[in-house]
Amino acid sequence: MPIVTIQITREGSGAGRDAATADEKAALIHGVSQLLLDVLHKPLDSTFVVIEEVPLENWGWYGMPVPELRRQRDERSFNPPDPSATPPQP
């Protein structure tokens, strides 16, 4: 019995939207379920899909909340860390 959890930020995919629409969520559920059927032969009636919408201010990347990251990117002051650099030791 597959259980798939999809986490997305709570922001719209178009102007004036603040969340994914019911149709978009239904498409995600259908697509993931179909993929598991096609690839792993898991029947649709045994697949569960959970969509979790996370408030944007609770989503972080590059060590900062996404709204701050986007603000810096938009101001062109964002310099992503070098992935080959040695992480700081505690």
VENHUFEN-V991464 format. One record per pair of residues at least 12 apart in sequence whose C-alpha atoms are under 6 Angstrom apart, sorted by the first residue. I is the first residue (numbers start at 1). J is the second residue. Records with the same first field share a line. If there is no record, write none. Layout:
# VENHUFEN-V991464
I: J + J
This chain:
# VENHUFEN-V991464
1: 46 + 47
2: 47
3: 48 + 49
4: 49
5: 49 + 50 + 51
6: 51
7: 51 + 52 + 53
8: 53
9: 53 + 54 + 55 + 56
10: 53 + 54 + 55 + 56
29: 49
